[in-house]
């Protein structure tokens, strides 16, 4: 989508929002009483209604933010339980080295005296990294 089309869509949305706001203002002004005292009471009642709506919306926003924070905490906890690739790779390499060392120790005879087989086992190269 080109920038010009996107700009046109955005300006159309802005114009639509401005039109709606103008209609609300026009409607509020047309329903206002003609005498100044009644007009003040009328606008005060609208303000009181607006404040109630604002309070309701603020409570809803607060609840949504709490829900969002709970979801973020749950996600962070779930991620903390996951093993990263680097940790998994290190564990895999360590397990191979341990197995190679144990095999070399078992190949020694008598115990602690290296043999040709144990030397060959020690010379086996580490496996190539799988994930890194």
ABEGO torsion letter per residue (X at the ends): XBAAAAAAAAAAAAAAAAAAAAAAAAAAAAABBABAAAAAAAAAAAAAAAAAAAAAAAAAAAAAAAAAAAAAAAAAAAAAABBBAAAAAAAAAAAAAAAAAAAAAAABOBBGBBBAAAAAAAABBBBBBAAX
